[in-house]
Amino acid sequence: QKLVQTLPKEKGWLGPDLYFYQGFWYPTRILKAFISFQNHFQAFNSDIIVATFPKCGTTWLKALTFSTLYRNQFPWDENPLLTFGPHQLVRFFENDLYLNNPFPDLQNVCVYQPRLFSTHVSYTSLPTSTKDSGCKIVYICRNPMDMLISFWQFMTKVQDGESLSLDEAFDKFKHGIIVHGPFFDHVLGYWKASQENPNKILFLKYEDLKEDTGSHLKNLAMFLGVPFTDDEEKQGVIEKIAKICSFENLKELEVNKKGAHISGVPHTGFFRKGEVGDWSNYLTPFMIECLEKLIQQKLNGSGLTFKLSSKTSNNIASA
């Protein structure tokens, strides 16, 4: 509480205020859990961490990584995804494990080995042990226009219908004020780290994964150290994983239609459309122009690009 009183504060999108700590915005509940995670987590060399900015394909990537990594540890027709949601199987550090316990028993939360966790925390703020150990990180980003719309819709849905205008959401995002934001600082942190150490960080883009799930699954398996065998490829294992983990399939599973995550978010809140280019149904021409300029400005010289496919645009914002 003493720390919070010293931090810059802004009104959140809906709900609690956000506090600026180590370059990123957090509500107090997540900030407390994040600090416990940062101070106490000890990574194993064999650990895998799924890292994302919110609303960039987290649920989907958890399902894909879980099913790829552990595919030989359970019968195919007994994939735990059929009875547990992706967030129950691949648990968040700051939104789950450390949320109500500064010293969670991490050994007993991972049924399968190697251990698999997830986080929304920025690369610069990860515990030292995750960077100094041999643990691997799988990161996914999404074009900021779709992310913005998805986050805006998500916040309205989980706050029991409280409304935040798109103009308000746009203005906050533009100034970097969003949980775990600024968005571009988050993405570029992982992007630069992946460029420096591609054996440690696999950097994926949501749009590319949607376009060609199979080839990216092969890259994911190789990165995780469990490459698909020739027999598995012939037997269609890659296609089976892609199908069971597809947004359409996960959304229709009974387990994802009821109950709520430990953070209080209904499981249905993690499934909306999962489309590329849905932003064109919401953003005004003025917003699009502002965001395109912002993308150019923030990514200038980084080598990172975003596909902005929509009904009206096939632009690729790059620098």
N, C-alpha and C positions, 0 to 999 in steps of 0.2 A: 504493500500500500504506500509506503514511503517513496519507493521508486516511481510509482505511477504518478504521484503528485508532482514530480520533477519533470515529467515528459510532456512534449508538445501534444495537444489534444485537438481532435476534430470530430464533428458530429458524424456518426456512422451512416451508412446508406439507409438502414432501418434498424431500430434496436439500439444497442449500447454504443457509447463513444469509442473512437479508435485512438490509440496512443502510438506515438512514433518512437520506435526503439531499434537501435542498430540499423537504421536506414529503412525500416519497413513498418507498416501500420498493423496493429493488433487490438482486438478488444481485450479487456483485462483478464477474462477467463482463459483465453488462449495464451495470452502473454505469460501468465503464471505457469501454465503447463509447458510452454515453450522453454522457459528458463530452466525448469526442472530437467527437461529433455537435454537441453544444451549442456547443463552442468554435470549430469549424472550418467548419460547413456554411454556405454562402452561397446563399440562395434567389434564384431568378429570379422576376420578376414573373409569368411564365407558369406557374410550377410549380403542381402539384396535389398535395395531401397527404391521404391517407386516414388519419384518426386514430381510434383506438378504445381502449376498455379491453379487456383480454383476454377472450375468450369472449363477445363481444357482437355477433357477426356479421361479424367482420373478413374472413374468407375470402370470404363471399358479397358483401360490399360491394366488395372488391377486384375480383372478377369483373364485377360490374355496372358499376363505374366504368370499368374497362379497356375493356369492350365498348361502352359508350356513348361514351366519349371518342374512341376510335380506330376507330369502326365503319366509317369511309370510307377507312381506311388499309390494309385487307386484304380479299380476297374473302370473302364471307360464309361459304362452306364451308371456309375456311382460317383460321377464328378460332384464334389461338394457344392459346386455352384447351383446345383439343382435344389439344394435344401438350405443353403446359406447365401446371403448377399455378399457381393464382392468386398464391401467394407467390413463385414464380419470376418472374412477370411484373411484379408490383408489390412491390418489395423493401423490407423494413424497414430503417430507419436503424440502430437500436440492436441488432436481433436478426440482422442480416445484413451490411449494407454496412460499418459501422464495427466489426463484431464482432472481426475479426482485422486491421484496417487503419485506423490513425488518419487516413489521407489517401486514401480510395478515389477512383478515377477515375470520378466520377459521370457524366461525359459519355458514356462508353462502355457504361454499364449500361442506359441508356434507349434502346431501339431506335426507339421512336416519340416524336413531339413533340406537345404539350408534355411535359415530364418529369412522371412520376407516381411518387410514393413513398408509403411508409406508416410509421406510428409508433404506439407505445402510450404515448409520453411525454405527460405532463400539459401543458395549455395554458401554465401559468405557467413551465414549464421549457423550452419550445421556444426554439431559437436566436433571437436578436433579429431576424435578417434575415427570418425567416418572418413576424414580426409587422409589421415596418416595410416590407416589400415588398408587391407586389400579389398574391402567391401566395394560392391559395384552399385552404381546408380543408373536407373532407367528414367529419363526425363521426357515428358511430352509437352509441347506447346501448341497453341492454336491461334489462328489469326485473331487479332485483338477485337475486330468488329463483332465476330460471332461470340467471342468470349464475353464481351460487354453485354450483349443482348441476353445471353444465357444466364449471366450473373444477375442481371436486373430482374429477369423473370423468376429466377430461383429465390431471390430475396423476398420478392412479393409473395411467393407461394409459401415459404416457410414462416413468414411473419403473420400468418392467419389473415391474409387478405389486406393487410395494411399496404397502402399504395405509396410508391415513390415514382414521381414522374420520370420519363425517359430523359427529359432535359436536365433534371437534377442528377440523375445517374451519370449522364454524359459529362456534365461539368465536374463531378467528383473524380471520375475516371481520368479525365483530361489532366487533372492536377495530381494524379497519382494516388488519390485517397480512396483506397479499396482494401479490404482485408488481405493481408500478405503483399500488398502493393507497395511501391509502384510496379505495375505490370512489366514495363520494359526493363527495369533494373533486375527484376526476378529472372526473366527469360535470358537476358544477356549474361547474367552471372553464370548460369548453367551452360549457356552456349560457349562462352569463352573457356570455361573449365573443360568442356568436352573437346574443344579444339586442341587444348594443351595436353589432354590425357584421354584419348578416345578409347583406351582399353578399360578405363574406369567409369566413364560416363557415356551412355548411349543416348544421343539426342534425337528424338523423334518429333515429327510434325503430324498433327491430327489429320490434316487434309491428305497428306501422303499415305497415311495408314488407311484411311477410308478408300483411297483410290486403288491401292494394291496391298491388301492386308496380307496375302500369302507371302510375298517376298520379304516384307518387313517382319513377319513372324519368323522366317528363316534366319534373318539377321539377329533378331531378339534371342532365339535359341542358341545361336553361335556365341553371342555376347555373354549369355548366362552360363556357358560351358556345358550345355546339354543339346548339341546340334541334332537335328533330325537325321535319322539314318535313311539310307536308300529305301529300305523296306517300309519305313514309316511314310515316306513320301509316296511310294507306290500304293500304300493302303489308304491314302487320303487323310492321314492324321492332321496335316496342316489345315485342310479344308474343314475337318470336323471341329477343330479348335476355333477356327474363325466363325463357324456357324453357331456353336453353343455360346460363344462370347459376344455374338452380334448384339447390337443395341436392341434390335427388334425382338430377339429371343429373350434376352435378360429382362426386358420390360414386361414381357408376358408371363414370366415365371411367378407362381403364387407367392413365393417367399419375398419377392420385391414389390408386392402389391399391398403388404400389410406390415404393421409394426413400425418402429422408429429406431434410428441410430442412437448410440449412447449420448450423442451431443443434443438429441432432441429432434433432429431433422427426420421427418417421415421418409421411409425407404422410397416411396413414390417420388419424393422430391429430387432424387438423383436421376430421374428419367423424364426427359421432356421430348425433344425431337431428335437430337444427335445429328443434325443436318449441317452441311457446309453451305454457306451463303444465305442463311436465314436472315442475316442482318439487313438484307435489301428490302425486307418486308416491314422494317421498323425505322431505320435511320433516315433522316432527312438529307437532301443534297448538301446542305450546309454542314451537317455533322460528318458526312462522308468526306467532304473536302478537308475539314479540320483534322480528321483522323488520318487521312492519307498523308497530310503534311507532317503530322506528329510521328507517324511511322517512319517516314523518310528521315526526319530529324533525329530520332532516337537510334535508328539502326545504321546511320551513316558511317561507312567504313568498317562495319562489323562483319560483313559477308553473310549475314543472316537475312533471309527473305521470307515473305509470307504470301501465299496464294489467297487472293480475295475473290474467289469464284462466287457468282450469284446469278440470278436471272438476268440481271442487267449489266454485269461487269465480269470481265475475266482478267482484271488487272493483277499484276504481281508487284506488290510494293517491295522495293529492294533498295539497297544502297551499295 
